[in-house]
Amino acid sequence: MPKHLEVVTSDTETPVWVALRNQAEHAAKAEPALASLLNAVILSHDNLADALTFQLARKLGDQEMRAMTAREFAADAFEDDLSIVEAAEADLKAVFERDPACKGYVQPFLFFKGFLALQTHRVSHWLWNQGRETLAFYLQSRSSEVFQVDINPAAKIGKGVFIDHGTGIVIGETAVVGDDVSMLHGVTLGGTGAERGDRHPKIGKGVLLGAGAKVLGNITVGDYAKVASGSVVLRPVPAHCTAAGVPARLVNCPTCEEPAKTMDHTLAEAVYSTSSYEI
């Protein structure tokens, strides 16, 4: 790649990058029709950061913002803040480890909307912190158009996050998502009205958010908690507990030990719920 687009990483030969290249080489031999794509996106690059800037530019470039321009500011973000690349690597591992339909690293890197939308957000969040708000909002808009995932560039998202399917996810401006969180399609981390200021949820480490879950308002979902699919959560959820229903109630405490990693969406047979603990 051109000299001014080179991204310096702390360790170009990470296990994830080596595995991604090896899998891409195997896929190119097994499916010659995709060999050119695999070479352009993965095999022609020296490290994960270089390949990721190319992939994001390929997906996000349009008539208003050419792919090369998108690649330049993605490279700027990765070079300025190596933690963005480290987070991307952790996200890639999370997809592989938690999605039973994922056969390796090539699939999410090339095709999975949730992974690609999250990496787009990491670049837009960097731009936001640099005071380049208009460009950050442009990336948010493109991500919504291309991936059907709408994440405000000001939202703070940890590493090792797994966004499964991606379609219909909305994350608001003051939302915070901790490390090792898993969420499925249709999740909303939103506000409850037109109020301004700190108005969005704070999701703890290792939380599992089921498909269609809505968490609304400046409330906390504690570490290793679980929100059942289709639930509407309006009050805080304690750590290690499960919230389910509309409106949501606590249904079992404690829940499974690491719900985001086990992706265990089941509920306890015995439902423990009292009027004093409705949420």
Secondary structure, 3 states (H helix, E strand, C coil): CCHHHCCCCCCCCCHHHHHHHHHHHHHHHHCHHHHHHHHHHHHCCCCHHHHHHHHHHHHHCCCCCCHHHHHHHHHHHHHHCHHHHHHHHHHHHHHHHHCCCCCCCHHHHHHCHHHHHHHHHHHHHHHHHCCCHHHHHHHHHHHHHHHCEEECCCCEECCCCEECCCCCEEECCCCEECCCCEECCCCEEECCCCCCCCCCCEECCCCEECCCCEEECCCEECCCCEECCCCEECCCECCCCEEECCCCEEEECCCCCCHHHHCCCCCCCCCCCCHHHEC
